[in-house]
Amino acid sequence: MPNAVVTGATGGIGRAIGAVFTNAGFRVIGLDCREGVDLPYEVIPFDVCDFAEADACEETRARIEEVTKGCLDVLVNNAAVQIKSPIEAVTSADWAVTLQTNLLAPFWATRRLLPLLRSARGSVVNIASIHALATKPGFTLYSTSKGALVSLTRALALELAPEVRVNAVLPAATDTAMLRAGLEGSENLLEALGEYHPLGRIAQPEEVARVALFLASSESTFVTGAELRVDGGIGARLHDPEVAR
């Protein structure tokens, strides 16, 4: 049975990734600060920022090695934070937590688990964002971190080839509890957001998860260093209020 580690495994996209990989026959090990409830896979309580320190992550790394028997087929770096703020209000703490979680944690997770990935000739899938390519006011922290994650994806793909493939998924707005909470009381904005996408809706978490599965599977064995947009076409769209479509 192939093995997959999924960070941020109790969130909306993380849960979908865990479920889709489980249904595809993977043994999934989830990592998350939050406890997982009624999930079909093991979730280890762990802050992904702790991958930066060898001692802080040793117990978790050892548990992963034990479960996978030294062969990790897939690492999905999904855990992320999103702080929306005008630049005048951004603090050094905001920068620190954003970069540590969205950029440095994927690097260090890959670094710490690299022997297991190499043993399996495995794959790393980084969940980036359409904000890496196109963003809007208030998202300077998030878009910068996700843009850097896409750059990191390309760099690691070259450095780890041919033993390990590394790719990125770039979702647009996705129907998660976090997104809905941010729009609470303004449900009309959710509908308008969906209508702005050329496909006329936002993504479902499972649609992002299935792309991650594709990049981790034997169906994509000649794909590495790729940035695959799952954005309903919004990344190709200019904003022009006078033209409907």
C-alpha positions in Angstrom: 0.0 0.0 0.0 1.5 3.4 -1.0 1.9 6.0 1.8 1.0 9.7 1.8 1.7 12.4 4.4 -0.8 15.4 4.2 -0.1 18.5 6.2 -3.1 20.7 7.3 -5.1 17.5 7.2 -8.1 18.6 9.2 -8.9 21.7 7.1 -11.3 21.9 4.1 -8.8 21.1 1.3 -6.7 18.9 3.6 -9.7 16.7 4.5 -10.6 16.3 0.9 -7.0 15.4 0.0 -6.9 12.9 2.8 -10.2 11.3 1.8 -9.4 11.2 -2.0 -6.0 9.6 -1.3 -7.5 7.1 1.1 -10.1 6.1 -1.4 -7.4 5.7 -4.0 -5.7 3.1 -1.8 -3.1 5.2 0.0 -2.3 4.9 3.7 -2.7 8.5 4.8 -0.9 10.1 7.7 -2.3 13.6 8.5 -0.4 16.3 10.3 -2.3 19.2 11.9 -2.3 21.5 14.9 -6.0 20.8 15.3 -7.5 17.4 16.2 -9.2 15.5 13.4 -12.7 14.2 14.1 -14.1 11.2 12.3 -11.5 11.1 9.6 -10.6 7.9 7.8 -6.9 8.3 8.5 -4.5 8.9 11.3 -3.9 12.5 12.3 -0.7 13.3 14.3 -1.0 16.5 16.3 1.9 18.6 15.0 2.7 22.2 14.1 4.4 22.0 10.7 6.6 25.0 11.6 8.4 22.6 13.9 9.9 20.8 10.9 12.5 23.6 10.9 14.1 22.2 14.1 15.4 18.6 13.9 14.8 17.9 17.6 11.3 19.4 17.6 10.1 17.1 14.7 12.1 14.0 15.5 9.2 12.2 17.3 6.8 12.9 14.4 9.4 12.0 11.8 10.1 8.7 13.5 6.4 7.9 13.6 6.1 8.6 9.9 9.1 6.4 9.2 7.6 3.6 11.4 4.2 3.7 9.7 5.7 3.9 6.2 8.4 1.4 6.8 10.9 3.9 5.4 9.2 4.5 2.1 7.1 7.6 1.7 5.4 7.8 -1.7 3.8 11.3 -1.4 4.2 14.4 0.7 1.4 16.9 0.3 2.4 20.3 1.7 -1.1 21.8 2.3 -1.0 23.6 5.6 -1.2 27.3 5.3 -2.3 30.6 6.9 -3.9 33.5 5.2 -3.6 37.0 6.9 -5.5 39.6 5.0 -4.3 43.1 5.9 -3.4 46.5 4.4 0.4 46.9 4.4 0.1 49.7 7.0 -1.2 47.2 9.5 1.2 44.3 8.7 3.5 43.4 11.6 6.7 41.5 11.7 4.9 38.7 13.5 2.4 38.5 10.6 5.4 38.1 8.2 7.0 35.5 10.4 4.0 33.2 10.8 3.1 33.5 7.1 6.5 32.7 5.8 7.2 30.0 8.4 3.9 28.2 7.6 3.4 28.7 3.9 7.0 28.6 2.6 9.6 27.4 5.2 7.5 24.5 6.5 7.1 22.9 3.0 10.9 23.2 2.5 11.7 21.7 5.9 9.1 19.0 5.7 10.6 17.9 2.3 14.1 18.1 3.8 13.3 16.1 6.9 11.4 13.4 5.0 13.7 13.3 2.0 15.3 9.9 2.8 11.9 8.3 2.9 10.8 10.0 -0.3 14.0 9.0 -2.1 13.5 5.4 -0.9 10.1 5.3 -2.6 11.1 7.5 -5.6 8.2 9.5 -4.4 6.5 12.8 -5.1 6.0 16.1 -3.4 2.8 18.1 -4.1 2.8 21.7 -2.8 -0.6 23.4 -2.5 0.1 26.9 -3.6 -2.6 29.4 -4.8 -3.7 31.4 -7.8 -2.5 34.3 -5.7 1.0 33.2 -6.7 0.2 34.6 -10.2 -2.6 37.2 -9.7 -3.7 38.8 -6.5 -5.6 41.8 -5.0 -5.2 44.4 -2.3 -4.8 43.1 1.2 -3.2 39.9 0.2 0.5 41.0 0.1 1.6 38.4 2.8 -0.3 35.5 1.3 0.5 36.1 -2.3 4.2 36.7 -1.6 4.4 33.4 0.3 2.6 31.4 -2.3 4.6 32.9 -5.1 7.8 31.9 -3.3 6.3 28.4 -2.8 5.9 28.1 -6.6 9.5 29.2 -7.0 10.6 26.7 -4.4 8.7 24.0 -6.2 10.7 24.6 -9.4 14.0 24.7 -7.5 13.3 21.5 -5.6 12.1 19.7 -8.8 15.5 20.3 -10.3 17.5 19.5 -7.3 15.7 16.3 -6.3 15.4 14.9 -9.8 15.3 12.1 -10.9 14.5 10.4 -7.6 11.7 12.7 -6.4 9.2 14.7 -8.4 8.0 18.0 -7.1 4.9 19.9 -8.4 2.5 22.6 -7.3 -1.3 23.0 -7.4 -2.7 26.5 -7.7 -6.3 26.6 -6.6 -8.5 29.7 -6.9 -11.4 30.3 -4.4 -12.5 27.0 -2.9 -15.7 26.2 -1.0 -14.3 25.6 2.5 -15.5 26.5 6.0 -12.7 29.1 6.2 -13.8 30.8 3.0 -17.4 30.9 4.2 -16.5 32.1 7.6 -14.7 35.0 6.0 -17.8 35.9 4.1 -20.3 35.3 6.9 -23.1 37.8 6.7 -22.3 38.5 3.0 -23.5 35.3 1.3 -24.2 37.4 -1.8 -20.5 38.0 -2.2 -19.9 34.2 -2.3 -22.3 33.9 -5.2 -20.8 36.9 -7.0 -17.3 35.5 -6.5 -18.4 32.2 -8.1 -20.0 34.1 -11.0 -16.8 36.0 -11.7 -15.0 32.7 -12.5 -15.4 31.8 -16.2 -16.8 28.4 -15.1 -19.4 30.3 -13.1 -18.6 28.9 -9.6 -15.9 28.4 -7.1 -14.0 25.1 -6.7 -15.0 22.2 -4.5 -12.2 20.9 -2.2 -12.4 17.5 -3.9 -11.6 19.0 -7.3 -8.3 20.3 -5.8 -7.7 17.0 -4.2 -8.1 15.0 -7.4 -5.5 17.2 -9.1 -3.1 16.6 -6.2 -3.8 12.8 -6.6 -3.0 13.0 -10.3 0.3 14.7 -9.7 1.2 12.1 -7.1 0.2 9.1 -9.2 1.7 7.0 -11.9 -0.4 8.9 -14.4 2.0 11.9 -14.2 5.4 10.2 -14.1 7.0 12.7 -16.6 5.7 15.8 -14.8 7.9 17.7 -12.4 8.4 21.3 -11.7 4.9 22.0 -12.9 2.4 24.7 -11.7 -1.1 23.3 -12.3 -3.8 25.9 -12.0 -7.2 24.7 -10.7 -8.9 28.1 -11.0 -12.0 27.8 -13.1 -10.3 30.0 -15.7 -10.0 33.1 -13.5 -6.2 33.3 -13.9 -6.8 33.9 -17.6 -9.4 36.6 -17.2 -8.9 40.4 -17.4 -11.1 42.6 -15.2 -13.3 44.6 -17.5 -16.7 45.6 -16.1 -17.9 46.6 -19.5 -17.4 43.2 -21.0 -19.5 40.3 -19.6 -17.4 37.4 -20.9 
